[in-house]
Every structure is written in C-alpha cells, then in structure tokens.
Amino acid sequence: MAKGRIPKPKAINDLKGDPHKRRRHKAEPDPPKNRPTCPDHLDDFARQEWESVTEQLDQMGLLSSADATALELYCSAYARYRHAEEMVKKYGEVIVSPVNKYPMVSPYSTVLNKNLETCRRLLLEFGLTPASRSRCAIQKKDDSNGWGEFFKVVG
C-alpha cells in the first residue's frame, strides 16, 4: 500500500484551484459522467440519502457511475448510523449491564459513533462538507454579452 497523502481527483483539484502551481497528475482517467443506479438492497434511509447525495454531486458536476460503490458504502453507513441513532434515543447512551448491573456505554452508541466517522470520511472524499466545499473555487459562468468590460473601461 502506498504511503502519504491520498491524491485528490482532478475534478476536485480543478474546483479548488492550485495557488502554488504544483505539478498535477495530468493523465488521470476520465470517469463516465452518467448517473449510477441505486442498489436494490439499500433500505429506506439509505435510498433517501442516495437520492439526495447523487443530486448534490450531479449539480456540482462530480457525479460518476464509477463512484457507485463508494456511494453505496456511504449510504449503507448512513443508514446504520440512523438506525443506531433511533436505538440510542430509545434506550439512552448509557445502559445497565445485565451481568453485573453496572452502567456501561450502549452498544448502539458505539455503532453510531463508528458509522458517523465513516460517513464523515466519505463525505470529505466527495467534497460534501462545509470545510471541504469552502476550499473549492468554482468558476462562475459569464452571461454578459461582452459590453460589461467595455463600459467598465469607458465609464
């Protein structure tokens, strides 16, 4: 396994820009831009998140069918997080041990935290957190007809 920082995809690098003009990997494969299909085995929480995330990635221009497995992993972790959250709400974060009657951390709380961390990491990979999104510099489309620059100089 290679050591060091994981290289960012070209699409993310292009959005963020490169203030230091470092050399980039230019021969990165161009993934297909079509929308991946939602796997059948995902439950309702995961399906809702799949639709939400794929729509957001599509609007950002980062959606690819090559990311289907990573999206599936994220949505599955998100569904496990939501199920564990419901159980923590129902039973609490601390429960009484059935064996020695001492208080202990709920196993659901452990599952919740583990899947929360998995979701956070995958959201960072896709650029879907406020911090990762704030580092993106998106070029705005110029809808003017070219006269704006002329009037700015003239008057």
C-alpha positions in Angstrom: 0.0 0.0 0.0 1.3 3.4 -1.0 2.2 5.8 1.8 1.5 9.5 2.0 -1.4 11.8 1.3 -4.2 10.4 -0.9 -4.3 12.4 -4.1 -7.4 14.3 -4.8 -9.4 13.7 -8.0 -8.7 16.1 -10.9 -12.3 17.5 -10.7 -11.8 18.5 -7.0 -8.4 20.0 -7.8 -9.8 22.0 -10.7 -12.6 23.3 -8.4 -10.2 24.2 -5.6 -7.5 25.7 -7.8 -3.8 25.5 -7.0 -2.3 28.6 -5.6 1.2 27.1 -5.5 1.0 25.9 -9.2 2.2 22.5 -8.2 2.6 19.8 -10.7 -0.6 17.8 -11.0 -1.3 14.3 -12.3 -2.4 15.1 -15.9 -3.1 11.5 -17.1 -6.0 10.9 -14.7 -8.7 8.7 -16.2 -11.9 10.5 -17.1 -14.8 8.6 -15.4 -18.1 8.2 -17.1 -20.5 11.1 -16.3 -23.7 9.0 -16.2 -25.8 8.7 -13.1 -25.2 5.5 -11.1 -28.3 3.4 -10.2 -29.3 2.9 -6.6 -28.7 -0.7 -5.4 -31.8 -2.7 -4.6 -30.6 -3.9 -1.2 -30.5 -0.4 0.4 -33.1 0.3 2.9 -35.3 3.5 3.1 -32.8 5.7 4.9 -30.1 4.7 2.5 -32.2 5.2 -0.6 -33.3 8.7 0.6 -29.6 9.6 1.2 -28.6 8.1 -2.2 -31.1 10.3 -4.0 -30.0 13.4 -2.0 -26.3 12.9 -2.5 -26.4 11.9 -6.1 -28.5 15.0 -6.8 -26.0 17.2 -5.0 -23.0 15.6 -6.7 -24.7 16.0 -10.1 -25.3 19.7 -9.5 -21.6 20.1 -8.5 -20.5 18.2 -11.7 -18.8 15.5 -9.7 -21.2 12.6 -10.2 -19.9 9.5 -12.0 -21.1 5.9 -12.3 -17.6 4.9 -11.3 -18.4 6.2 -7.8 -21.3 3.8 -7.3 -19.5 1.6 -4.8 -18.3 4.5 -2.7 -21.8 6.0 -2.7 -23.2 2.6 -1.7 -20.8 2.4 1.2 -21.6 5.9 2.3 -25.4 5.3 2.1 -25.1 2.0 4.0 -23.1 3.6 6.7 -25.5 6.5 6.9 -28.5 4.0 7.3 -26.7 2.2 10.0 -26.0 5.5 11.7 -29.7 6.5 11.6 -30.8 3.1 12.9 -28.3 3.3 15.8 -29.4 6.8 16.5 -33.0 5.7 16.9 -31.9 3.0 19.3 -29.8 5.4 21.3 -32.9 7.7 21.5 -35.0 4.8 22.7 -32.6 3.2 25.2 -30.1 6.0 26.0 -26.4 6.3 25.6 -25.7 4.6 29.0 -27.4 1.3 29.9 -27.2 -1.0 32.9 -25.1 -4.2 32.3 -27.3 -7.3 32.6 -24.5 -9.3 34.1 -23.0 -7.1 36.9 -25.6 -4.3 37.0 -23.0 -1.6 36.4 -23.6 1.3 33.9 -22.0 0.9 30.6 -21.9 2.6 27.2 -24.7 1.4 25.0 -23.5 -0.8 22.1 -25.8 1.3 19.9 -23.8 4.3 20.8 -20.6 2.6 19.7 -22.2 1.6 16.4 -23.5 5.2 16.0 -20.0 6.7 16.5 -18.3 4.3 14.2 -20.7 4.9 11.4 -20.7 8.6 12.0 -16.9 8.6 11.4 -17.3 6.5 8.3 -19.9 8.9 6.9 -17.7 11.9 7.7 -14.7 10.4 5.9 -16.7 9.6 2.8 -18.4 13.0 2.8 -14.9 14.5 2.8 -13.9 12.3 -0.2 -16.9 13.6 -2.2 -16.4 17.3 -1.1 -19.8 17.4 0.7 -18.8 19.1 4.0 -18.7 22.8 4.5 -15.0 22.8 5.1 -14.2 20.7 2.0 -16.6 22.8 -0.1 -15.2 26.1 1.1 -11.8 25.1 -0.4 -13.4 24.8 -3.8 -13.1 27.8 -6.2 -15.9 27.4 -8.8 -15.6 29.5 -11.9 -18.8 31.5 -12.5 -20.2 31.5 -16.0 -20.1 34.9 -17.6 -23.6 35.6 -19.0 -22.8 39.1 -20.3 -22.5 39.9 -23.9 -19.1 41.4 -23.7 -20.2 45.0 -23.2 -19.7 45.0 -19.5 -15.9 45.2 -19.8 -16.3 48.0 -22.4 -18.4 50.1 -20.1 -16.2 49.4 -17.1 -13.2 50.8 -19.0 -15.1 53.7 -20.7 -17.3 55.0 -18.0 
